[in-house]
Amino acid sequence: MKQTIAVILLVAIVVLVVVPGLAEEKTLNKYVGVKTCSPCHKSGAKGNQAGIWQKSKHAGAFKSLLSEKAVAIAKEKGLKKPASESPECLDCHVGKIDAKLAAASFDPKDGVQCETCHGAGSTYKSMAIMKDKVKAIAAGLIEYKDEAATEKLCKTCHNEKSPTFKEFKFKDMWAKIKHPAKKS
């Protein structure tokens, strides 16, 4: 009798815990692109993050890979593809974006954009989630705790290993692209 109860309990636990987990479709956070992010982030009342980005060199980062200088650098480095197709270049001029996780609305030609720094947005893009910072972060929004964390991210691309490296003064550059959200 005890064995029967133990088996019934084990089956019940499997049915209640394991089976629903198998049935749930794992949601992969996809990159949705600046066209999806910008409508809610261009308001001056909210900080005009999209406008700040649009005027920055980040917005033109991909386009710079189409220049004669980029073509020459790619050849000099022995890259097998043009700069605009080479992961070695795209990792910094667009971001380390897995093409399988890019929604149709994501356009690499938009350069270094929202999700390059803040993570793929499909699971946190909705207004209901974005209005609650805790929910947004839980859904995949990457937030940086302080300027030191932001600087660390920036230096993954703006460093001496870059073939076009120029002195990088984080505080000066951050002042040009800083885009805090204004409190409502």
C-alpha positions as CSV (number, residue, x, y, z in Angstrom):
1,M,0.0,0.0,0.0
2,K,2.8,2.4,0.9
3,Q,4.5,1.7,-2.4
4,T,1.3,2.4,-4.3
5,I,0.9,5.8,-2.6
6,A,4.6,6.6,-3.3
7,V,4.1,5.8,-7.0
8,I,0.9,7.9,-7.2
9,L,2.7,10.8,-5.5
10,L,5.7,10.5,-7.8
11,V,3.4,10.4,-10.9
12,A,1.4,13.4,-9.5
13,I,4.7,15.4,-9.0
14,V,5.8,14.6,-12.6
15,V,2.5,15.6,-14.0
16,L,2.3,18.8,-12.0
17,V,5.9,19.9,-12.3
18,V,7.7,18.3,-15.3
19,V,4.9,18.0,-17.9
20,P,3.9,21.7,-17.8
21,G,7.6,22.7,-18.2
22,L,7.8,20.5,-21.3
23,A,4.7,21.9,-22.8
24,E,5.8,25.5,-22.4
25,E,7.4,27.0,-25.4
26,K,10.7,28.5,-24.4
27,T,10.5,32.1,-25.4
28,L,13.7,33.3,-27.0
29,N,14.3,37.0,-26.8
30,K,14.6,38.3,-30.4
31,Y,16.1,41.5,-31.6
32,V,13.3,43.8,-32.8
33,G,15.3,46.8,-34.1
34,V,15.4,50.5,-33.6
35,K,12.1,50.9,-35.6
36,T,10.3,49.1,-32.9
37,C,12.1,50.8,-30.0
38,S,12.1,54.4,-31.2
39,P,8.4,55.3,-31.3
40,C,8.3,55.1,-27.5
41,H,11.8,56.6,-27.0
42,K,11.6,59.8,-29.1
43,S,9.5,61.9,-26.8
44,G,11.3,64.9,-25.3
45,A,9.2,64.3,-22.2
46,K,10.8,60.9,-21.8
47,G,14.4,61.9,-22.7
48,N,14.4,61.6,-26.5
49,Q,16.8,58.6,-26.4
50,A,16.0,57.8,-30.1
51,G,16.9,61.3,-31.2
52,I,20.2,61.3,-29.3
53,W,21.1,57.9,-30.8
54,Q,20.1,59.1,-34.3
55,K,22.5,62.0,-34.2
56,S,25.3,59.9,-32.8
57,K,28.1,58.1,-34.7
58,H,26.6,54.8,-33.4
59,A,23.7,55.3,-35.8
60,G,26.1,55.3,-38.7
61,A,28.4,52.6,-37.5
62,F,27.3,50.1,-40.0
63,K,27.5,52.6,-42.9
64,S,31.2,53.2,-42.0
65,L,31.9,49.6,-43.0
66,L,31.0,50.4,-46.6
67,S,33.7,53.1,-46.9
68,E,36.9,52.7,-48.9
69,K,38.8,52.9,-45.7
70,A,36.9,49.9,-44.2
71,V,37.4,47.9,-47.4
72,A,41.1,48.6,-47.2
73,I,41.3,47.6,-43.5
74,A,39.4,44.3,-44.2
75,K,41.9,43.5,-47.0
76,E,44.9,44.4,-44.9
77,K,43.6,42.2,-42.0
78,G,43.1,39.3,-44.5
79,L,39.4,39.0,-43.9
80,K,37.6,36.6,-46.2
81,K,34.5,38.8,-46.6
82,P,34.0,42.6,-47.0
83,A,34.0,44.6,-43.7
84,S,30.2,44.9,-44.0
85,E,29.8,41.1,-43.9
86,S,32.7,40.1,-41.6
87,P,31.8,39.1,-38.0
88,E,35.1,40.7,-36.9
89,C,33.7,44.1,-37.9
90,L,30.0,43.6,-37.4
91,D,30.5,42.6,-33.7
92,C,31.3,46.3,-33.0
93,H,29.6,48.1,-35.8
94,V,26.2,46.4,-35.2
95,G,26.7,44.2,-32.2
96,K,27.1,40.4,-31.6
97,I,23.6,39.8,-33.0
98,D,22.7,36.2,-33.7
99,A,20.9,36.4,-37.1
100,K,18.5,33.6,-36.0
101,L,17.3,35.8,-33.2
102,A,16.7,38.9,-35.4
103,A,13.1,39.7,-36.1
104,A,12.1,41.1,-39.5
105,S,12.0,44.6,-37.9
106,F,15.7,44.4,-37.0
107,D,18.0,46.1,-39.5
108,P,21.8,45.7,-39.1
109,K,22.2,48.8,-41.3
110,D,20.9,50.8,-38.3
111,G,24.4,50.3,-36.7
112,V,24.9,50.3,-33.0
113,Q,21.4,50.6,-31.8
114,C,19.3,50.2,-28.6
115,E,19.5,46.4,-28.4
116,T,23.3,46.4,-29.0
117,C,23.7,47.7,-25.4
118,H,20.3,46.9,-23.8
119,G,19.7,43.4,-25.1
120,A,17.2,41.8,-27.5
121,G,13.9,43.4,-26.8
122,S,11.0,41.2,-27.9
123,T,10.1,40.1,-24.4
124,Y,10.4,43.5,-22.8
125,K,9.2,45.9,-25.6
126,S,5.6,46.1,-24.5
127,M,4.4,49.3,-22.8
128,A,3.0,47.2,-19.8
129,I,6.5,45.8,-19.2
130,M,8.6,48.9,-20.0
131,K,6.5,51.0,-17.5
132,D,7.8,48.7,-14.7
133,K,11.6,48.7,-14.6
134,V,11.8,45.6,-12.5
135,K,9.6,43.7,-15.0
136,A,11.6,45.0,-17.9
137,I,14.9,43.9,-16.4
138,A,13.3,40.5,-15.5
139,A,12.2,40.2,-19.2
140,G,15.8,40.8,-20.5
141,L,16.4,44.6,-20.5
142,I,20.0,45.1,-19.6
143,E,20.5,48.0,-17.3
144,Y,23.9,49.3,-16.1
145,K,24.3,49.9,-12.4
146,D,26.7,52.8,-12.8
147,E,28.9,54.6,-15.3
148,A,31.8,52.1,-14.6
149,A,29.6,49.3,-15.9
150,T,28.7,51.3,-18.9
151,E,32.3,52.1,-19.5
152,K,33.2,48.5,-19.4
153,L,30.7,47.7,-22.1
154,C,31.9,50.6,-24.3
155,K,35.5,49.4,-24.0
156,T,34.6,46.0,-25.5
157,C,34.7,47.8,-28.8
158,H,36.5,51.1,-28.1
159,N,39.8,49.6,-27.2
160,E,43.4,49.3,-28.6
161,K,42.5,46.1,-30.4
162,S,40.3,47.9,-32.9
163,P,42.1,48.6,-36.2
164,T,40.8,52.2,-36.2
165,F,41.3,52.9,-32.5
166,K,41.6,56.5,-31.4
167,E,42.1,57.6,-27.9
168,F,38.9,56.8,-26.0
169,K,37.9,59.1,-23.2
170,F,34.8,57.5,-21.8
171,K,33.5,60.6,-19.9
172,D,33.8,62.8,-23.0
173,M,32.2,60.3,-25.3
174,W,29.5,59.3,-22.7
175,A,28.5,62.9,-22.4
176,K,27.7,62.9,-26.2
177,I,25.5,59.8,-26.2
178,K,24.1,59.6,-22.6
179,H,20.4,59.2,-22.9
180,P,18.7,58.9,-19.5
181,A,15.0,58.3,-19.3
182,K,13.2,61.2,-17.6
183,K,10.9,60.3,-14.7
184,S,7.2,60.6,-15.4
